[in-house]
Amino acid sequence: MVTRPLLWLLIFCLVMIILIIMINLFKIIARNYNESKETTSLLERIASCFPYLLPLIEGTQNFGAVIITQFNLINILYKYTLMELILVYTKIPFLGFSLFIILFFLFGRPTLPVRQFVRFNVMQSLLLFLLNSVLGAIFRALPIAVRSSLGGEVISNMFFFFTIITVLYSIFKAISGQYSKIPIISEAVKIQIQNL
């Protein structure tokens, strides 16, 4: 059980870490904004980050249960960041699928005049969402004995960390105004965008 002063200290430390990260990100953005030939506006960079919430929520819902319950720090971060979003996401049965279809029809076709940078990030987030959905369906189809075994927990944690790392990497690259390079996924997105 975390005592109240320790909780406040933890929250203060997290806020300070987030502030330091944000300051460094804005320095990188400012440096890259001046150096890049094809500049993207700050609004485009921020807008490119929001679609990554979809694979983050899907991956956390599918694979995060084991690790969230085992580690207190991750549990606290989860409660204060993603828990409400995941509760809404699970209460509405076809919300993820509906968002996927809407984003695909808006950004997967040339009808909406959007810059290629934003289109790339939206399409990449949709592919990550699709990958998480398929892997989650396969994982849930396994027998409970397999899922609750040590091997099942290792697989679940591996997929959870894959989701977290790829989403954070993609968001960092989007904020920096650069294209992320995730093997196979980024190449598929580039092929899709070039065909538009």
Secondary structure, 3 states (H helix, E strand, C coil): CCCHHHHHHHHHHHHHHHHHHHHHHHHHHHHHHHHCCCCCCHHHHHHHHHHHHHHHHHHHHHHCHHHHHHCHHHHHHHHHHCHHHHHHHHHCCCHHHHHHHHHHHHHCCCCCCCCHHHHHHHHHHHHHHHHHHHHHHHHHHCCHHHHCCHHHHHHHHHHHHHHHHHHHHHHHHHHHCCCCCCCCHHHHHHHHHHCC
